[in-house]
Amino acid sequence: MTETKECRQCPNGKNYEHYSFFAYEWDVKKAREITAGRQPDRMATPDEIRKYGLQVDPPRKDENGATYISLFYTNDEHLAHIPEEKLREPILFAPIIVGGTTSYVLIDGSHRAVRLAREGKNVPAIVLTPQESLDSFILRKFTPADRRRMKLFPKMKQSKGVKK
């Protein structure tokens, strides 16, 4: 019998999955529920995935033996065992509005995106609306005063029934 090595990147049966980006955090499971059944908004090309900063090109060593990696770490062992059906699942981008500026954060699917991009394939993507992003955003870290000061999702409220 072969021993299965546990992969930190794979879902582990917990009832939640979240993505943190600095002080911000999204409930990925909630975002997936909100977008369930939606067709991808677009197909991201390998070059777009590379420009986002994902490690499309495998890390390589320089003449001194140092390895340079991107800001977004890619676990190459994990890439090898992503199930084919999971590769068809769209990646999720969430807009975040801070100080009147909208930016987009990849909250789900970075490893799927890297694997498909390394294979030269386009990546199906869904871009959440600002309301969907806010509804999957975990606000418990921010007081109302924090949100006002940071202008975090200004003039928007989470939909009723969304856990903060």
C-alpha positions in Angstrom: 0.0 0.0 0.0 1.4 3.4 -1.0 1.4 6.1 1.6 -0.3 9.3 0.6 1.6 12.5 1.3 -0.6 15.2 2.7 -0.6 18.4 0.5 -1.1 21.7 2.3 -2.6 23.2 -0.9 -5.4 20.7 -1.3 -8.8 21.0 0.3 -8.7 19.1 3.6 -12.4 18.6 4.4 -12.7 21.7 6.5 -16.0 23.5 6.1 -14.3 26.8 5.1 -11.6 28.1 2.8 -10.3 31.6 2.9 -7.9 33.8 1.1 -5.9 36.5 2.8 -4.3 39.4 1.0 -2.4 41.6 3.5 -5.1 42.7 6.0 -8.0 41.7 3.7 -9.7 38.3 3.8 -12.3 36.6 1.7 -14.5 33.5 2.3 -13.7 31.6 -0.8 -16.3 29.0 -0.2 -18.9 31.8 0.0 -17.6 33.4 -3.2 -17.9 30.0 -5.0 -21.5 29.7 -3.7 -22.3 33.2 -5.0 -20.9 32.4 -8.4 -22.1 28.8 -8.7 -23.3 28.0 -12.2 -22.0 31.2 -13.7 -20.1 30.9 -16.9 -16.6 32.4 -17.0 -16.5 36.1 -17.7 -13.3 35.7 -19.7 -10.4 33.5 -20.6 -7.1 34.7 -19.2 -4.1 34.0 -21.4 -0.8 32.6 -20.1 0.8 36.0 -20.6 -1.9 37.7 -18.5 -1.4 35.1 -15.8 2.3 35.8 -15.9 1.7 39.6 -15.8 -0.4 39.1 -12.7 2.8 37.9 -11.0 2.1 34.1 -10.9 5.0 31.8 -11.3 4.2 30.6 -14.8 7.9 30.0 -15.5 9.3 27.3 -13.2 11.9 28.7 -10.8 15.5 28.4 -12.0 18.9 28.9 -10.3 21.3 31.6 -11.2 25.1 31.0 -11.7 25.5 31.2 -7.9 22.9 28.6 -7.1 20.3 31.1 -5.8 16.6 30.4 -6.8 14.4 33.4 -7.6 10.7 32.9 -7.1 7.7 35.2 -7.6 5.8 37.0 -4.9 3.1 34.2 -5.3 4.7 30.9 -4.3 3.8 27.9 -6.4 4.0 24.4 -5.0 5.2 22.4 -8.0 4.3 19.1 -6.3 0.7 20.3 -5.9 0.5 21.3 -9.6 1.1 17.6 -10.5 -1.9 16.2 -8.8 -4.7 18.8 -9.4 -7.6 16.7 -10.7 -8.6 17.4 -14.4 -12.2 18.3 -13.4 -10.8 20.9 -10.9 -8.8 22.5 -13.8 -12.0 23.3 -15.6 -13.2 25.3 -12.5 -12.9 29.1 -13.2 -10.4 31.1 -11.1 -12.0 33.9 -9.1 -10.9 37.5 -9.0 -12.5 39.8 -6.4 -12.5 43.6 -6.7 -11.5 45.5 -3.6 -12.3 49.2 -3.3 -10.0 51.2 -1.1 -9.8 54.9 -1.1 -11.9 55.2 -4.3 -9.5 52.9 -6.3 -10.6 49.5 -7.5 -8.0 46.7 -7.6 -8.5 43.0 -8.4 -7.2 40.2 -6.2 -7.0 36.5 -7.3 -8.8 34.8 -4.4 -9.1 31.3 -5.8 -7.3 29.2 -8.4 -3.7 30.4 -8.5 -2.3 26.9 -8.8 -4.9 25.9 -11.4 -4.0 29.1 -13.4 -0.2 28.4 -13.2 -0.7 24.8 -14.3 -2.9 25.7 -17.3 -0.6 28.6 -18.2 2.5 26.3 -18.1 0.6 24.0 -20.5 0.0 27.0 -22.8 -3.8 27.0 -22.2 -6.1 29.9 -21.4 -7.6 30.0 -18.0 -11.4 30.4 -17.3 -12.0 33.3 -15.0 -14.9 34.9 -13.1 -14.7 38.4 -11.9 -16.9 39.0 -8.9 -19.0 42.2 -8.8 -18.1 44.7 -6.1 -21.3 43.5 -4.2 -20.3 39.8 -4.5 -16.8 40.7 -3.4 -18.1 42.5 -0.3 -20.6 39.7 0.4 -17.7 37.2 0.5 -15.4 39.6 2.3 -14.7 38.9 6.0 -15.3 42.2 7.7 -14.7 41.1 11.3 -11.2 42.5 11.2 -12.4 46.0 10.5 -14.5 48.3 12.7 -16.9 50.7 11.0 -14.4 53.5 11.8 -11.6 51.4 10.0 -13.8 51.1 7.0 -14.6 54.8 6.9 -10.9 55.8 7.4 -9.7 53.4 4.7 -12.7 54.0 2.5 -13.0 50.2 2.2 -16.0 49.4 0.0 -17.4 52.9 0.6 -21.2 53.4 0.6 -21.7 49.6 0.3 -23.3 47.2 2.8 -23.1 43.5 2.9 -26.3 41.8 1.7 -28.7 40.5 4.4 -27.8 37.1 5.8 -24.1 37.4 5.1 -22.0 36.5 8.1 -19.5 39.2 9.0 
